[in-house]
Amino acid sequence: MADPVARSFRPMILATDYNATDHELAEPESVTVEPDTSSSVLVIVQPPADAQSIVSYKASIEGGDDADKACEMTDVNKPSCVIGGLKPAAKYTVRVVSCAESANLVRCTKGITGSGWTRPTTPNAPKFVDSENNSITWSFEKLADETKTYQYTLQDEMNLTLSTCQIDKLQCQLKKLKPSFTYTVFLVACFTEEEQMVCSEKSDAQVSSTRPQLSVEGTSTQSVNIRVRPRSSAGNVARYVAKIEGLEDKTCVAPAEYPYICNIRGLSVATQYTAVVYSHLGEPFSALSSREGTNGSGWTLPEEPASVTVEPDTSSSVQVVVQPPTEAQGIVSYKASIEGGDGVDQVCEMKDVNKPSCVISGLEPATQYTVRVVSCVDPTNPVVCGEGTTGSGWTRPNKPESVKVESDSTTSVAVTFKAPAVSTGIGRYEVYRDGDESKPACSIASDAQLKCQLTGLEAATEYGVKVRACISDVDPAVCSEDVMQSGWTKPNKPGSAKVNPSSTSSVTVTFEAPADAKGIGRYEAFVDKDLSKSCKTSSLDALSCEIEGLEAGTQYEISATGCIADTDPAVCSEAVAGSGWTKPSQPESVKAEPESTTSVAVTFKAPAVSTGIGLYKVYQDGDDSTPKCSFKPEDELKCSVTGLEAATEYRVKVRACISDVNPAVCSEDVMQSGWTKPNEESPNYVLIISLVVVFFVLIIVIILSVVFVKRRKSRSYDVDDDQSELVNFT
């Protein structure tokens, strides 16, 4: 069987079903599994008596979801390792195998097992509740795990258990403590399974102090209370006499009954005083007092802040600004806290006593809070602070969302926005033009349409806008942070747009710039019924562009605009309308054939796509003033071009035109050439040719005659006979 932890170690051939040849590997003597943390266990191995050849031990979790968790021990003298990534308060069985290595082959035994627990989850630190001169009480939170019964105890820094907590009250208490003494405690959670107690790690520390037997507590800027906490053995005491050291006339008497308090007045502001208290017995020993007094010290209260201003900071915070008192003796800090409501735990402290201010965060939006600020004398333990001065103020509401500034006209923009997801307290929205805080351009009730139009602006100009949400009926106004956005007014529209035929599938749009072309960086044109058919030009010297992909012989309604360059989305002017035609298709199969000595016959066919064609025109090349023929598509497509010269080549051109359009819109010309017929009477050159032919025939006859005569002479014929024959021949 393959080693279940082999993949956690270096790749070697692994044999766990080991049969020894020279020396048998021994199994570990024992395996102990101890809690380490809430996610790990410590595996401790007792090596066998004969550990020869063992070079390592390998530990792995058996079964369950954590079967791939493992660790290795290479210190074979004191083998131990930690397996992590486990669940809290869970029991695990761990198998440990002994391994040897030879010739790149790792050989391991089948191993032995041990089991143990991970620790429970570490609890939160206990919270201080109260203290007396000989006891302290804390509260605590139970663990979320309900599968086990937990016991909670307080331990000290030496891990000694100090007290067992009361689960029903969720409280821990230490008793029989020293007065005015500081104690550091930790909370530990434990459970018991199979007679084994398993405890969590210690929580974070909690440091608390017992109260003194005598405390001097400031009650005003000029008085203190002397509070006595009698010992349990003080049953015969009738009264307690307190004196301020160094001020013999400052005394008070506290009766020996709860709350054992008396008050001394006429003291200085924010000043530390030490009091001594003596115990006096009852009658007849009322004159007797304790030989030694009990000492305690404390402070008179500092002056309260002159005023507290609470200003909006954000939607979740307020800024507290303090006006220090005229007499600020002894004050080294101010502490601000929310009074009542959900923010009662939110505080802030001011160390700069000259310009004290701080921010309290973690609050709700658009909510009014009362803040109490106390003047404090530091360092004291506990801190001595005055009763405080209050002020109230609001957090800001949440700011608007999705603000858009869109072109509306050449003199206005439209501002739209959405209410925030949490719109608590918002009564209205205000829209301002950036740079002008004198008055809002719009004030919109929160239940109205959230839209505003800014007017009186300049064409093709970018304007910044800010939108804020405000709480109603608050003076001064409390508004959210501004949401900034910008947008453009539209540029002026083109003066005109002319649409001229360019081809059977395109038109050329020529723009006329407006009188005030400020901001225009390009011109665009598009077909009204198909916006995908469009064109644009960024050349301000050649204000034209060509729309392609159109149908032949078709009229198109065009809209033309001037646009500001480099804006996203595009900002364009109002559209100027234009209308124009594409050229119709050309006639096909044009022929020019002789018809007479003074005319040629022109024939052709209508194009396959004859959309829009209402007229065909035939012109003699070089004369575009008047067509030679003009007829409708339903007529016979034949034309006689007359008034020509006989036997002469002429060029003609045929075009298809759209009816009732001015100026005319016609197709490209189709050129063709043809001849007129020659005259029917034979001219003189025919006679000349005939005479030349006769002349050459006579010459041939004469030559033949001469040859014949010479042959006769050679045969001694009679010359006269020859001549007569010759005469007869001719």
Summary of the structure (lengths in Angstrom):
residues: 730
radius of gyration: 58.0
end to end distance: 140.4
largest distance: 221.4
contacts: 2296
relative contact order: 0.05
helix: 6%
strand: 47%
